Amino acid sequence: MNIQLRARTTVATISTEGGYVTSLADHRGDIFYPKRKHLTPSGVQKARGGCHVCLPNFGPGGASGLAQHGFGRTSEWQVDEQSSAGVTLRLTGVSLYEALDAVLVYQLQAQQFTMRLILHNSGDVPLLVAPAFHPYFAVGAVVPVLDGQTLHDLTPLADTLFVDGVRRELVAHDRHITLRSTNLSRWAVWTDQRGPYLCVEPTYHGNVFAEDMAHADQIAPGQRTMYELCIQW
């Protein structure tokens, strides 16, 4: 099911399949590169664009056996609450994480979009998570500028650049975009250049499920933890 949020001229489309933001645009055009299929060099069709949550892991699942970026983006989320400019989605009891209750909150304003992930451990043992948000920003034909650095050559970003902090400044497609995160302080900067997009993704601690689970976030029994990305333009 698709849900459309509106705030003045800004429109966001949310799919309950994967809790996916498939598009975000205003009267000036796309802010997120719209979700669509792209052909990889190996001949496989892969979805690119929009924004999805990475849950419970960003990147490879490592020894956990979880898929790349987890199960959140491939699960069907249920609508909890909905208004003209906001929606709350819920996902519970999936895979090895049957005690994990996940809530996604999307809130739209005229020049701001906030994405919030709230995780609750309803079980009796700690749960390890390392979530992220994975937005694809539309860059068009304009050379993007990230934190004051002009990215003339995007080729090295196919291997992902990680930078730390809670705020990023992106100039893309004639827009100045400010990104602020809460509890997601390592940013993955990536593009495979299959389309005119640049991903600037706030993560908990990068690829920790594949590299070092000691850096994952531990949610104690009964605990709730919130992660947030706020985008302004």
C-alpha contacts under 8 A as a table, 3 or more apart, distances in Angstrom:
res1	aa1	res2	aa2	distance
1	M	15	S	5.64
1	M	16	T	5.50
1	M	17	E	7.08
2	N	13	T	6.62
2	N	14	I	5.55
2	N	15	S	4.42
2	N	16	T	6.47
3	I	13	T	5.65
3	I	14	I	4.99
3	I	15	S	6.22
3	I	16	T	7.85
4	Q	11	V	6.85
4	Q	12	A	5.76
4	Q	13	T	4.52
4	Q	14	I	6.27
4	Q	84	S	7.80
5	L	11	V	5.60
5	L	12	A	5.09
5	L	13	T	6.30
5	L	14	I	7.83
5	L	83	S	7.81
5	L	84	S	5.51
5	L	85	A	4.68
5	L	86	G	6.25
5	L	87	V	7.94
5	L	108	L	6.83
6	R	9	T	7.13
6	R	10	T	5.74
6	R	11	V	4.64
6	R	12	A	6.61
6	R	84	S	6.01
6	R	85	A	5.17
6	R	108	L	6.93
6	R	109	Q	7.85
7	A	10	T	5.23
7	A	11	V	6.63
7	A	84	S	7.84
7	A	85	A	6.01
7	A	108	L	6.26
7	A	109	Q	5.22
7	A	110	A	4.99
8	R	109	Q	7.87
8	R	110	A	5.66
9	T	26	D	5.21
9	T	27	H	5.68
9	T	110	A	6.86
10	T	24	L	7.40
10	T	25	A	5.71
10	T	26	D	4.09
10	T	27	H	6.94
10	T	108	L	7.91
10	T	109	Q	7.49
10	T	110	A	5.73
10	T	111	Q	7.21
11	V	23	S	7.93
11	V	24	L	5.86
11	V	25	A	5.58
11	V	26	D	6.11
12	A	21	V	7.03
12	A	22	T	7.69
12	A	23	S	5.62
12	A	24	L	4.42
12	A	25	A	6.62
12	A	108	L	7.52
13	T	21	V	5.79
13	T	22	T	5.64
13	T	23	S	5.32
13	T	24	L	6.66
14	I	19	G	6.68
14	I	20	Y	5.62
14	I	21	V	4.47
14	I	22	T	5.90
14	I	23	S	7.53
15	S	18	G	6.87
15	S	19	G	5.54
15	S	20	Y	5.09
15	S	21	V	6.35
15	S	22	T	6.81
16	T	19	G	4.67
16	T	20	Y	6.68
16	T	76	E	5.74
16	T	77	W	5.03
16	T	78	Q	6.70
16	T	79	V	7.54
16	T	89	L	7.60
17	E	20	Y	6.50
17	E	73	R	7.40
17	E	74	T	6.64
17	E	75	S	6.08
17	E	76	E	4.60
17	E	77	W	6.31
18	G	52	H	7.15
18	G	53	V	7.94
18	G	72	G	5.82
18	G	73	R	3.81
18	G	74	T	4.64
18	G	75	S	4.94
18	G	76	E	5.66
18	G	77	W	6.55
19	G	52	H	6.77
19	G	53	V	7.35
19	G	72	G	7.40
19	G	73	R	6.41
19	G	75	S	7.73
19	G	76	E	7.18
19	G	77	W	5.89
19	G	89	L	7.16
19	G	104	L	7.51
20	Y	50	G	7.27
20	Y	51	C	6.06
20	Y	52	H	4.87
20	Y	53	V	7.36
20	Y	73	R	6.74
21	V	24	L	7.38
21	V	50	G	5.33
21	V	51	C	5.02
21	V	52	H	6.26
22	T	34	P	5.86
22	T	35	K	5.05
22	T	49	G	7.08
22	T	50	G	4.47
22	T	51	C	6.58
23	S	30	D	7.63
23	S	32	F	5.94
23	S	33	Y	6.93
23	S	34	P	4.77
23	S	35	K	6.53
23	S	49	G	7.90
23	S	50	G	5.20
23	S	51	C	7.92
24	L	30	D	6.14
24	L	31	I	5.57
24	L	32	F	5.24
24	L	33	Y	7.86
24	L	34	P	7.37
24	L	50	G	7.26
25	A	28	R	7.48
25	A	29	G	5.40
25	A	30	D	4.22
25	A	31	I	5.15
25	A	32	F	6.88
26	D	29	G	5.40
26	D	30	D	6.61
26	D	31	I	7.54
30	D	33	Y	6.24
30	D	34	P	7.41
30	D	138	A	6.33
31	I	137	F	5.96
31	I	138	A	5.65
32	F	49	G	6.84
32	F	50	G	5.37
32	F	51	C	7.52
32	F	135	P	6.96
32	F	136	Y	5.50
32	F	137	F	4.45
32	F	138	A	5.15
33	Y	49	G	4.98
33	Y	50	G	5.70
33	Y	136	Y	5.65
33	Y	137	F	5.45
33	Y	138	A	4.38
33	Y	139	V	7.94
33	Y	196	P	7.52
33	Y	197	Y	6.11
34	P	48	R	7.96
34	P	49	G	5.04
34	P	50	G	5.10
35	K	47	A	6.64
35	K	48	R	5.46
35	K	49	G	3.88
35	K	50	G	4.79
36	R	47	A	5.51
36	R	48	R	5.61
36	R	49	G	6.30
37	K	45	Q	5.90
37	K	46	K	5.31
37	K	47	A	4.47
37	K	48	R	6.08
38	H	45	Q	5.45
38	H	46	K	5.38
38	H	47	A	6.24
38	H	48	R	6.62
38	H	194	R	6.73
38	H	195	G	7.99
39	L	42	S	7.93
39	L	43	G	5.79
39	L	44	V	5.60
39	L	45	Q	4.60
39	L	46	K	6.38
39	L	194	R	7.83
40	T	43	G	5.26
40	T	44	V	5.32
40	T	45	Q	6.30
40	T	46	K	6.99
40	T	194	R	7.63
41	P	44	V	7.45
48	R	136	Y	7.66
49	G	135	P	7.24
49	G	136	Y	5.06
49	G	137	F	7.79
49	G	197	Y	7.57
50	G	135	P	5.95
50	G	136	Y	5.56
50	G	137	F	7.80
51	C	133	F	6.96
51	C	134	H	5.17
51	C	135	P	4.06
51	C	136	Y	6.11
52	H	73	R	6.00
52	H	133	F	6.01
52	H	134	H	5.29
52	H	135	P	6.69
53	V	72	G	6.34
53	V	73	R	6.05
53	V	131	P	7.41
53	V	132	A	5.97
53	V	133	F	4.64
53	V	134	H	6.11
54	C	57	N	5.75
54	C	58	F	5.25
54	C	69	H	4.73
54	C	70	G	5.94
54	C	71	F	7.63
54	C	72	G	6.16
54	C	73	R	6.63
54	C	131	P	5.27
54	C	132	A	4.91
54	C	133	F	5.90
54	C	134	H	6.98
55	L	58	F	6.83
55	L	69	H	6.25
55	L	70	G	4.97
55	L	71	F	6.03
55	L	72	G	4.87
55	L	73	R	7.42
55	L	129	V	7.54
55	L	130	A	7.36
55	L	131	P	5.09
55	L	132	A	7.05
56	P	69	H	7.38
56	P	70	G	5.50
56	P	71	F	7.15
56	P	72	G	7.16
56	P	128	L	7.95
56	P	129	V	5.00
56	P	130	A	5.86
56	P	131	P	5.27
57	N	60	P	7.50
57	N	61	G	6.59
57	N	66	L	8.00
57	N	68	Q	7.68
57	N	69	H	5.27
57	N	70	G	5.21
57	N	129	V	5.99
57	N	130	A	4.76
57	N	131	P	5.01
57	N	132	A	7.41
57	N	207	N	7.81
57	N	208	V	7.99
57	N	209	F	6.55
58	F	61	G	7.83
58	F	68	Q	7.12
58	F	69	H	4.55
58	F	70	G	6.94
58	F	130	A	6.11
58	F	131	P	5.53
58	F	132	A	5.83
58	F	203	T	6.83
58	F	206	G	6.51
58	F	207	N	5.90
58	F	208	V	7.75
58	F	209	F	7.62
59	G	68	Q	5.15
59	G	69	H	4.88
59	G	70	G	7.88
59	G	206	G	7.33
59	G	207	N	5.18
59	G	209	F	7.52
59	G	210	A	7.52
60	P	66	L	7.45
60	P	67	A	6.44
60	P	68	Q	4.43
60	P	69	H	6.41
60	P	207	N	6.70
60	P	209	F	6.62
60	P	210	A	5.64
61	G	64	S	5.55
61	G	65	G	5.61
61	G	66	L	4.48
61	G	67	A	5.52
61	G	68	Q	5.83
61	G	69	H	7.26
61	G	70	G	6.95
61	G	209	F	5.34
61	G	210	A	5.78
62	G	65	G	6.08
62	G	66	L	7.19
62	G	209	F	5.44
62	G	210	A	4.08
62	G	211	E	7.55
63	A	66	L	7.99
63	A	209	F	7.48
63	A	210	A	7.04
64	S	209	F	7.31
66	L	70	G	5.66
66	L	71	F	7.48
67	A	70	G	5.00
67	A	71	F	6.87
69	H	72	G	7.85
69	H	73	R	7.68
70	G	73	R	7.22
71	F	74	T	5.40
71	F	75	S	6.14
71	F	94	V	7.83
72	G	75	S	5.45
75	S	91	L	7.90
76	E	91	L	7.50
77	W	89	L	5.83
77	W	90	R	5.48
77	W	91	L	5.21
78	Q	89	L	5.35
78	Q	90	R	5.11
78	Q	91	L	6.49
79	V	82	Q	7.24
79	V	87	V	7.34
79	V	88	T	6.07
79	V	89	L	4.62
79	V	90	R	6.41
80	D	87	V	7.61
80	D	88	T	5.34
80	D	89	L	5.44
80	D	90	R	6.39
81	E	87	V	5.65
81	E	88	T	5.06
81	E	89	L	7.28
82	Q	85	A	8.00
82	Q	86	G	5.83
82	Q	87	V	4.31
82	Q	88	T	6.35
83	S	86	G	5.12
83	S	87	V	6.22
85	A	107	Q	6.05
85	A	108	L	5.21
85	A	109	Q	7.10
86	G	105	V	7.41
86	G	106	Y	5.51
86	G	107	Q	4.41
86	G	108	L	6.10
87	V	105	V	5.95
87	V	106	Y	5.44
87	V	107	Q	6.75
88	T	103	V	6.85
88	T	104	L	5.67
88	T	105	V	4.49
88	T	106	Y	6.46
89	L	103	V	5.61
89	L	104	L	5.02
89	L	105	V	6.41
90	R	101	D	7.48
90	R	102	A	5.72
90	R	103	V	4.51
90	R	104	L	6.34
91	L	94	V	7.75
91	L	101	D	6.14
91	L	102	A	5.09
91	L	103	V	6.41
92	T	98	E	6.79
92	T	99	A	7.47
92	T	100	L	6.11
92	T	101	D	4.57
92	T	102	A	6.09
93	G	97	Y	6.14
93	G	98	E	3.51
93	G	99	A	5.75
93	G	100	L	6.04
93	G	101	D	6.73
94	V	97	Y	5.41
94	V	98	E	4.92
94	V	100	L	7.58
95	S	98	E	6.01
97	Y	100	L	5.32
97	Y	127	L	7.82
98	E	101	D	7.98
99	A	121	N	5.80
99	A	122	S	5.11
99	A	123	G	4.90
100	L	119	L	6.75
100	L	120	H	5.85
100	L	121	N	5.03
100	L	122	S	6.30
100	L	123	G	7.58
100	L	127	L	7.84
101	D	119	L	5.77
101	D	120	H	5.05
101	D	121	N	6.43
101	D	122	S	6.96
102	A	117	L	7.03
102	A	118	I	5.83
102	A	119	L	4.72
102	A	120	H	6.51
103	V	117	L	5.71
103	V	118	I	5.07
103	V	119	L	6.49
104	L	115	M	7.19
104	L	116	R	5.72
104	L	117	L	4.75
104	L	118	I	6.57
105	V	114	T	7.90
105	V	115	M	5.82
105	V	116	R	4.99
105	V	117	L	6.48
106	Y	113	F	7.36
106	Y	114	T	5.83
106	Y	115	M	4.84
106	Y	116	R	6.55
107	Q	113	F	5.90
107	Q	114	T	5.18
107	Q	115	M	6.67
108	L	111	Q	7.99
108	L	112	Q	6.07
108	L	113	F	4.68
108	L	114	T	6.49
109	Q	112	Q	4.90
109	Q	113	F	6.14
111	Q	232	Q	5.72
111	Q	233	W	5.54
112	Q	230	C	7.12
112	Q	231	I	5.52
112	Q	232	Q	4.41
112	Q	233	W	6.60
113	F	230	C	5.93
113	F	231	I	5.22
113	F	232	Q	6.65
114	T	228	E	7.27
114	T	229	L	5.88
114	T	230	C	4.36
114	T	231	I	6.22
115	M	228	E	5.69
115	M	229	L	5.29
115	M	230	C	6.35
116	R	226	M	6.97
116	R	227	Y	5.78
116	R	228	E	4.38
116	R	229	L	6.53
117	L	226	M	5.67
117	L	227	Y	5.14
117	L	228	E	6.24
118	I	224	R	6.76
118	I	225	T	5.67
118	I	226	M	4.42
118	I	227	Y	6.48
119	L	224	R	5.48
119	L	225	T	5.29
119	L	226	M	6.41
120	H	219	I	7.65
120	H	222	G	6.70
120	H	223	Q	5.75
120	H	224	R	4.38
120	H	225	T	6.63
121	N	124	D	7.96
121	N	126	P	7.50
121	N	127	L	6.98
121	N	219	I	6.38
121	N	220	A	6.60
121	N	221	P	5.24
121	N	222	G	5.27
121	N	223	Q	5.71
121	N	224	R	6.71
122	S	221	P	6.19
122	S	222	G	5.49
122	S	223	Q	7.90
123	G	126	P	7.81
123	G	221	P	5.60
123	G	222	G	7.07
124	D	221	P	5.06
124	D	222	G	7.72
125	V	220	A	6.84
125	V	221	P	5.70
126	P	218	Q	6.27
126	P	219	I	5.51
126	P	220	A	4.51
126	P	221	P	5.67
127	L	218	Q	5.60
127	L	219	I	5.15
127	L	220	A	6.61
127	L	221	P	7.89
128	L	213	M	7.93
128	L	216	A	5.91
128	L	217	D	5.60
128	L	218	Q	4.64
128	L	219	I	6.38
129	V	216	A	5.71
129	V	217	D	5.23
129	V	218	Q	6.43
129	V	219	I	7.56
130	A	203	T	7.16
130	A	204	Y	5.15
130	A	205	H	6.61
130	A	206	G	7.70
130	A	208	V	6.98
130	A	209	F	7.40
130	A	216	A	5.34
130	A	217	D	5.87
131	P	203	T	6.02
131	P	204	Y	5.72
132	A	184	L	7.00
132	A	201	E	6.86
132	A	202	P	5.62
132	A	203	T	4.15
132	A	204	Y	6.21
133	F	201	E	5.69
133	F	202	P	5.85
133	F	203	T	6.73
133	F	229	L	7.42
134	H	199	C	6.79
134	H	200	V	7.24
134	H	201	E	4.98
134	H	202	P	7.40
135	P	199	C	5.62
135	P	200	V	6.47
135	P	201	E	6.17
136	Y	197	Y	5.72
136	Y	198	L	5.58
136	Y	199	C	4.54
136	Y	200	V	7.20
137	F	172	A	7.60
137	F	197	Y	5.27
137	F	198	L	5.22
137	F	199	C	5.96
137	F	200	V	7.59
138	A	172	A	6.87
138	A	173	H	6.44
138	A	196	P	6.10
138	A	197	Y	4.69
138	A	198	L	6.73
139	V	142	V	6.02
139	V	143	V	7.27
139	V	144	P	6.42
139	V	172	A	4.79
139	V	173	H	4.53
139	V	196	P	5.48
139	V	197	Y	5.27
139	V	198	L	6.69
140	G	172	A	7.63
140	G	173	H	5.41
140	G	196	P	5.23
140	G	197	Y	7.27
141	A	173	H	7.27
141	A	196	P	7.15
142	V	172	A	6.63
142	V	173	H	5.66
142	V	174	D	7.36
143	V	150	T	6.97
143	V	151	L	6.36
143	V	152	H	6.19
143	V	172	A	7.17
144	P	150	T	6.13
144	P	151	L	5.71
144	P	152	H	7.70
144	P	170	L	7.14
144	P	171	V	5.62
144	P	172	A	4.83
144	P	173	H	7.46
145	V	148	G	5.85
145	V	149	Q	5.29
145	V	150	T	4.29
145	V	151	L	5.79
145	V	170	L	5.71
145	V	171	V	4.96
145	V	172	A	6.70
146	L	149	Q	5.22
146	L	150	T	6.51
146	L	151	L	7.21
146	L	168	R	7.26
146	L	169	E	5.78
146	L	170	L	4.62
146	L	171	V	6.48
147	D	168	R	6.09
147	D	169	E	4.91
147	D	170	L	6.32
148	G	169	E	7.53
151	L	154	L	6.23
153	D	156	P	7.26
154	L	157	L	5.54
154	L	158	A	7.63
154	L	191	T	7.23
154	L	193	Q	7.65
155	T	158	A	5.92
155	T	191	T	7.97
155	T	192	D	7.67
155	T	193	Q	7.81
156	P	159	D	6.08
156	P	160	T	7.44
157	L	160	T	4.79
157	L	161	L	5.99
157	L	189	V	6.59
157	L	190	W	4.82
157	L	191	T	5.72
157	L	192	D	7.39
158	A	190	W	5.79
158	A	191	T	5.40
158	A	192	D	5.11
159	D	190	W	7.17
160	T	188	A	6.13
160	T	189	V	5.56
160	T	190	W	4.78
160	T	191	T	7.67
161	L	188	A	5.72
161	L	189	V	5.05
161	L	190	W	6.60
162	F	186	R	6.50
162	F	187	W	5.42
162	F	188	A	4.70
162	F	189	V	6.23
162	F	206	G	7.55
163	V	186	R	5.78
163	V	187	W	5.20
163	V	188	A	6.76
163	V	189	V	7.81
164	D	185	S	5.66
164	D	186	R	4.50
164	D	187	W	6.00
165	G	168	R	7.71
165	G	185	S	5.05
165	G	186	R	6.37
165	G	187	W	7.58
166	V	180	R	5.63
166	V	181	S	5.13
166	V	182	T	6.90
166	V	184	L	7.13
166	V	185	S	5.14
166	V	186	R	7.85
167	R	178	T	7.26
167	R	179	L	5.50
167	R	180	R	4.54
167	R	181	S	6.49
168	R	178	T	6.00
168	R	179	L	5.10
168	R	180	R	6.69
169	E	176	H	7.22
169	E	177	I	5.89
169	E	178	T	4.81
169	E	179	L	6.37
170	L	175	R	7.95
170	L	176	H	5.90
170	L	177	I	5.01
170	L	178	T	6.36
170	L	179	L	7.88
171	V	174	D	6.65
171	V	175	R	5.44
171	V	176	H	4.51
171	V	177	I	6.03
172	A	175	R	5.30
172	A	176	H	6.70
172	A	177	I	7.57
175	R	233	W	6.68
176	H	233	W	5.73
177	I	231	I	6.88
177	I	232	Q	5.68
177	I	233	W	4.50
178	T	231	I	5.80
178	T	232	Q	5.18
178	T	233	W	6.32
179	L	229	L	6.90
179	L	230	C	5.79
179	L	231	I	4.76
179	L	232	Q	6.61
180	R	229	L	5.77
180	R	230	C	5.24
180	R	231	I	6.68
181	S	184	L	5.70
181	S	185	S	6.79
181	S	202	P	6.77
181	S	227	Y	7.54
181	S	228	E	5.43
181	S	229	L	4.53
181	S	230	C	6.36
182	T	185	S	7.26
182	T	226	M	7.81
182	T	227	Y	5.45
182	T	228	E	4.94
182	T	229	L	6.62
183	N	204	Y	6.58
183	N	226	M	7.35
183	N	227	Y	5.33
183	N	228	E	7.08
184	L	187	W	7.71
184	L	202	P	5.31
184	L	203	T	4.85
184	L	204	Y	4.41
184	L	205	H	7.31
184	L	227	Y	6.51
184	L	228	E	7.34
185	S	202	P	6.31
185	S	203	T	6.36
185	S	204	Y	6.14
185	S	205	H	7.11
186	R	202	P	5.86
186	R	203	T	5.26
186	R	204	Y	6.16
186	R	205	H	5.46
186	R	206	G	6.22
187	W	200	V	6.47
187	W	201	E	5.19
187	W	202	P	4.41
187	W	203	T	5.69
187	W	206	G	7.41
188	A	199	C	7.51
188	A	200	V	5.82
188	A	201	E	4.97
188	A	202	P	6.49
188	A	203	T	7.04
188	A	206	G	7.09
189	V	198	L	7.38
189	V	199	C	5.60
189	V	200	V	4.70
189	V	201	E	6.39
190	W	198	L	6.26
190	W	199	C	5.14
190	W	200	V	6.76
191	T	194	R	7.87
191	T	197	Y	6.82
191	T	198	L	5.34
191	T	199	C	6.06
192	D	195	G	7.87
193	Q	196	P	6.52
193	Q	197	Y	7.00
202	P	229	L	7.36
203	T	206	G	5.58
204	Y	216	A	7.52
204	Y	217	D	7.52
205	H	208	V	6.17
205	H	215	H	6.80
205	H	216	A	7.00
207	N	210	A	5.66
207	N	211	E	6.05
208	V	211	E	4.79
208	V	212	D	4.91
208	V	213	M	5.39
208	V	214	A	7.81
208	V	215	H	6.17
208	V	216	A	6.11
209	F	212	D	6.20
209	F	213	M	5.35
209	F	216	A	7.27
210	A	213	M	7.47
212	D	215	H	6.01
212	D	216	A	7.67
213	M	216	A	5.17
219	I	223	Q	5.96
219	I	224	R	7.27
219	I	225	T	7.21
220	A	223	Q	5.27
